[in-house]
């Protein structure tokens, strides 16, 4: 009997001990959570550190286009500013390289135009165009200065995820630097690119975007989308184009990794060098029921001046490229675009009921 009572008493003591320890652990976790959210007992939750880390590297871009009849003299009264636009950019390199959108600077090549880059502290520099890539709507500017420029934090190992909190930093409507907040709503959104200033066409294309509900307005283009650490996630580019209805909470950014890769090519070559095959195609799944059982893409037309002319034909189904099985149109387009001109690619083709292997020498996409 004594042993039974001893066992019951021991069990009660153990249970009470576990409850006390559990309660202490929960309180400790709550205290940690409270600390992480509020940082101290008197400060509200905020993203101040993220903003202070990234916002100084987001610049205002002003483009002044002067009347082409202006001869540069102070007596020439025909000098008129036909256009004066504003947008945003991101300092991504200590040597003064700045990322922005092509549609921001596409009129800046006009004779007499000047690009000004203004930092958050008000300091202003004249910028020059290093190069641009229309296909991805990316442009690279550079300012020449001995000043130490702020550079946006970059961590490409931290991949953007659905639900990540993001901050959009830019100069909307030229009211000055503004920060809006949202989450990443989708990644890998494909589209054909920017069709008009600040509007996006999501018809089939190879461009990839991060979708966010952070407010991106006119003038935000070229600004930074950053995570809660202040790290560069993407370059704010456009909102969804809508003919019938105005869209809200559907905005897009070019991923940071793609932006930086394009920038490196532009700095190195003055342009992005891509392979060109000269075909138009569609996913097999968008064809007839008999084709839906297959994977790959079906060619719909051939550029008569392209490298695929007389080698590939409309109706051919591309099954693999260089032994890599093709899943969809974006897949094959990425392989071609990432290959250098004068590279030979081996295509495995279904032509009717016959499996054919054909080698094509790529040209350069213009």
Secondary structure as UniProt FT lines:
FT   HELIX           2..38
FT   TURN            41..42
FT   HELIX           48..54
FT   HELIX           55..57
FT   STRAND          58..66
FT   TURN            68..69
FT   TURN            74..75
FT   TURN            77..78
FT   STRAND          81..91
FT   TURN            94..95
FT   STRAND          97..101
FT   HELIX           102..105
FT   TURN            106..109
FT   TURN            111..112
FT   STRAND          114..118
FT   TURN            120..121
FT   STRAND          124..133
FT   TURN            134..137
FT   STRAND          138..143
FT   TURN            156..157
FT   TURN            162..163
FT   STRAND          165..170
FT   HELIX           172..174
FT   STRAND          178..191
FT   STRAND          193..196
FT   TURN            197..198
FT   STRAND          199..201
FT   STRAND          207..212
FT   TURN            218..219
FT   TURN            221..222
FT   STRAND          224..227
FT   TURN            228..229
FT   STRAND          232..240
FT   STRAND          251..255
FT   HELIX           256..269
FT   STRAND          275..276
FT   STRAND          279..283
FT   HELIX           284..286
FT   TURN            289..293
FT   STRAND          297..302
FT   TURN            304..305
FT   TURN            307..311
FT   TURN            314..315
FT   STRAND          317..321
FT   TURN            322..323
FT   STRAND          324..325
FT   HELIX           329..337
FT   TURN            341..342
FT   STRAND          344..351
FT   TURN            352..353
FT   STRAND          354..361
FT   STRAND          363..364
//
